[in-house]
Amino acid sequence: TTASSSSPSSPPPPLSSSSDIAAISDGSLQPKGKQAKKTPDAKKTSGESPKFTPARTPKKRPKKGTVVKSAANEIEELRFQPILTSSLTVWHRPKKQHIVHLKEKGVTMLITCQADREHAQSVGKECKRLGLKWVHVPLGGANLTLLSDKADMAKVVTALDAAYHMLKNGEEKALLHCAAGIHRTGICTYTLLRCSGEAKTRKEAMERIKAIRLHTHDGVKDWRINLAEEILIPLLSQKLGIDVPPRELVEIKDPKVLARLKSRERCGARAESKH
């Protein structure tokens, strides 16, 4: 064994000038075998300006009991239409603080057209807490597959029947909603208007919905209203023991919609054949 290998490593040479000190701070003087770590200022030496990423400001949640400004404005602008001895409006699903504000604006009843999996019961709990009437219409969607399920439709029609009688026997100021307040809201509102006699024709019912909420009127689409005419209105009329309003269907010309409807009809026929 040589003396150089057994002897301890020689100490680093003393710093002779300010340039050596600057070199250490810059990372250029490092022990052999070790690479200098890049510092945030490394780009400055190459002439590139460092990228600046501003810190994200966390969104502040509204305090309990307060209403988001846009939603508050919408609540102020809700438009009601007469139905039986009551009045009816539509909207998207309200949050808890919205329900408080709705009560302050005179709303006495909420009709929730959503499935259990969408936590519809939380709306009911808030209504109960505030002393508002609540009807749960367990409807998971506004399409042919769901509306063709006899067991589900029995529950939906029973709930619509309950809502109908509450609107008939009281002077309620009711709000009907689903999630976005468009598809399910549109067909359920249309069904109630037609079965109540408030709208004698399809056109009149759609004009009523337009007067309540343009977004619902434009988004529900004719093929869903056809489903209400073919399925919901006859079932609810039978439940109420009234004459079924004359059926009014609109021809659907959109090839994509037609293909989707035919596909669901075939699926429904196969499911029906198994029972």
C-alpha positions in Angstrom: 0.0 0.0 0.0 1.4 3.4 -1.0 1.6 6.2 1.4 -0.6 8.4 -0.7 -3.5 6.0 -0.6 -3.4 5.5 3.2 -2.9 9.1 4.1 -6.0 11.3 4.7 -7.2 13.5 1.8 -5.4 16.8 1.7 -7.4 19.8 2.8 -8.8 22.1 0.2 -6.5 25.0 -0.8 -7.2 28.3 1.0 -9.4 30.8 -0.8 -7.1 33.3 -2.3 -9.4 35.9 -3.7 -12.9 37.2 -3.9 -13.3 35.4 -7.2 -12.9 32.1 -5.5 -15.6 33.0 -3.0 -17.9 34.0 -5.9 -17.1 30.7 -7.7 -18.2 28.6 -4.6 -21.4 30.5 -4.3 -21.9 30.0 -8.1 -21.3 26.2 -7.7 -18.3 26.1 -10.1 -15.9 25.0 -7.3 -17.1 21.6 -6.1 -15.3 18.5 -4.9 -14.3 16.2 -7.7 -17.1 13.8 -8.8 -19.9 16.0 -7.6 -21.9 18.2 -9.9 -23.1 21.6 -9.0 -26.8 21.8 -8.3 -28.8 24.2 -10.4 -30.1 27.1 -8.5 -33.1 29.3 -9.4 -30.7 31.9 -10.6 -28.9 29.6 -13.1 -30.9 31.0 -16.0 -29.7 34.5 -15.2 -26.1 33.6 -16.1 -27.2 32.3 -19.5 -29.1 35.5 -20.3 -32.6 33.9 -20.0 -35.2 35.5 -17.8 -36.6 33.0 -15.2 -40.3 32.1 -15.5 -42.5 33.6 -12.9 -45.5 31.5 -11.7 -47.9 33.5 -9.6 -49.2 31.8 -6.5 -52.8 30.6 -6.9 -55.3 32.3 -4.6 -57.6 29.7 -3.1 -61.3 30.3 -3.9 -63.2 31.4 -0.9 -66.4 29.5 -0.2 -69.4 31.6 0.6 -70.4 31.7 4.2 -73.3 29.6 5.3 -76.5 31.4 4.6 -75.2 33.7 1.9 -76.2 33.5 -1.7 -73.9 33.6 -4.7 -74.6 36.9 -6.5 -75.5 35.3 -9.9 -77.8 32.8 -8.2 -79.4 35.5 -6.1 -80.2 37.5 -9.2 -81.8 34.4 -10.8 -83.9 33.9 -7.7 -85.1 37.5 -7.9 -86.0 37.0 -11.5 -87.9 33.7 -11.2 -91.1 33.8 -13.1 -94.2 31.9 -12.1 -97.2 30.7 -14.1 -100.6 29.7 -12.7 -101.4 26.0 -12.4 -104.6 24.8 -10.8 -105.0 26.9 -7.6 -101.2 27.5 -7.3 -98.3 28.9 -9.2 -95.2 27.1 -10.6 -91.7 28.1 -11.6 -88.6 26.0 -12.6 -84.9 26.3 -11.9 -81.8 24.2 -11.6 -81.1 22.3 -8.3 -80.9 24.8 -5.5 -78.2 24.7 -2.9 -79.0 24.9 0.8 -78.4 28.7 1.0 -80.6 29.1 -2.1 -83.5 27.3 -0.5 -83.3 29.7 2.4 -83.5 32.6 0.0 -86.3 30.9 -2.0 -88.4 30.7 1.2 -87.8 34.4 1.9 -89.2 35.1 -1.6 -92.4 33.2 -0.9 -91.7 29.8 -2.2 -93.7 27.2 -0.2 -93.0 24.0 -2.1 -90.2 22.2 -3.9 -90.6 19.4 -6.5 -87.3 17.5 -6.9 -87.1 15.4 -10.1 -83.9 13.5 -9.4 -82.8 9.9 -8.6 -81.8 8.8 -5.1 -78.2 8.4 -6.3 -78.1 12.2 -6.8 -78.7 12.8 -3.1 -82.2 14.2 -3.7 -83.0 13.5 0.0 -80.6 16.3 1.0 -83.0 18.8 -0.6 -85.9 17.2 1.3 -84.1 17.5 4.6 -83.5 21.2 4.1 -87.1 21.7 3.1 -88.2 19.9 6.2 -85.9 22.1 8.3 -87.3 25.3 6.9 -90.9 24.1 7.0 -91.4 23.9 3.2 -93.4 21.2 1.4 -91.4 18.8 -0.7 -92.3 16.2 -3.3 -89.6 13.7 -4.6 -90.1 12.5 -8.2 -87.5 9.7 -8.5 -86.6 10.3 -12.2 -83.0 9.5 -13.2 -83.2 11.0 -16.7 -85.4 12.0 -19.6 -84.8 9.3 -22.1 -86.7 6.4 -23.7 -84.8 3.7 -21.7 -85.7 5.1 -18.3 -89.2 6.2 -19.2 -89.9 2.7 -20.5 -89.2 1.1 -17.2 -92.6 0.2 -15.8 -91.5 -0.1 -12.2 -89.7 3.2 -12.2 -92.6 5.0 -14.0 -95.0 3.8 -11.4 -93.0 5.6 -8.7 -92.6 8.7 -10.9 -96.3 8.9 -11.7 -97.3 8.4 -8.0 -95.0 11.3 -7.1 -96.4 13.5 -9.9 -99.9 12.6 -8.7 -99.0 13.8 -5.2 -97.6 17.1 -6.6 -100.7 17.6 -8.7 -103.0 17.3 -5.8 -100.9 19.6 -3.6 -101.0 22.2 -6.3 -104.8 21.7 -6.7 -105.7 21.7 -3.0 -103.6 24.6 -1.8 -102.3 27.9 -2.9 -98.7 26.9 -3.3 -95.9 28.8 -4.8 -93.9 25.8 -6.1 -90.5 25.4 -7.7 -89.8 22.3 -9.8 -86.2 21.3 -10.6 -83.9 18.5 -11.6 -80.1 18.9 -11.8 -79.7 21.5 -14.6 -83.4 22.4 -14.8 -83.7 21.5 -18.4 -84.6 17.9 -19.5 -86.4 16.3 -16.6 -87.7 19.6 -15.5 -89.0 20.3 -19.0 -90.9 17.0 -19.4 -92.4 17.0 -15.9 -93.5 20.6 -16.1 -95.0 20.0 -19.5 -96.9 16.9 -18.2 -98.3 18.9 -15.2 -99.4 21.7 -17.5 -101.1 19.4 -19.9 -102.8 17.2 -17.4 -104.0 20.2 -15.3 -105.8 21.7 -18.3 -103.7 24.9 -18.0 -102.4 24.2 -21.5 -104.9 22.8 -23.9 -102.3 22.2 -26.7 -98.6 21.4 -27.1 -97.9 24.8 -28.3 -99.6 26.5 -25.4 -97.7 24.3 -22.9 -94.4 25.2 -24.5 -95.3 28.9 -24.5 -95.9 28.6 -20.7 -92.6 26.9 -20.2 -90.9 29.6 -22.3 -92.5 32.3 -20.2 -91.2 30.6 -17.0 -87.6 29.9 -18.2 -86.2 30.3 -21.7 -83.3 28.0 -21.0 -85.6 25.1 -20.2 -87.8 25.7 -23.2 -84.8 25.8 -25.6 -83.0 22.8 -24.0 -85.7 20.2 -23.5 -86.0 19.4 -27.3 -89.1 18.1 -29.2 -88.2 14.4 -29.0 -88.3 14.5 -25.2 -91.7 16.3 -25.3 -92.8 13.5 -27.6 -91.9 11.0 -24.8 -94.0 13.1 -22.4 -96.9 12.9 -24.8 -96.5 9.2 -25.4 -95.6 8.0 -21.9 -95.9 10.4 -19.0 -99.2 12.2 -19.9 -101.2 9.0 -20.5 -99.9 7.4 -17.2 -100.6 10.5 -15.1 -104.0 11.0 -16.7 -104.9 7.4 -15.8 -103.7 7.9 -12.3 -105.8 11.0 -11.9 -108.8 9.5 -13.5 -109.1 12.1 -16.2 -109.4 12.0 -20.0 -106.1 11.8 -21.7 -105.4 15.1 -23.6 -105.2 14.7 -27.4 -101.8 13.4 -28.3 -99.6 15.9 -30.2 -96.4 14.5 -31.6 -93.8 16.4 -33.7 -91.9 14.7 -36.4 -88.2 14.2 -35.5 -85.9 14.7 -38.5 -82.5 14.8 -36.9 -80.8 11.5 -38.1 -78.6 11.3 -35.0 -81.6 11.6 -32.7 -83.6 9.1 -34.7 -80.8 6.5 -34.6 -80.5 6.9 -30.9 -84.2 6.5 -30.3 -84.4 3.4 -32.6 -81.4 1.9 -30.7 -83.1 2.4 -27.4 -86.4 1.0 -28.7 -84.5 -2.2 -29.7 -82.9 -2.4 -26.2 -86.3 -1.9 -24.6 -87.9 -4.6 -26.8 -85.2 -7.1 -25.8 -85.6 -6.3 -22.1 -89.4 -6.7 -22.4 -89.0 -10.1 -24.1 -87.1 -11.4 -21.1 -90.0 -10.8 -18.7 
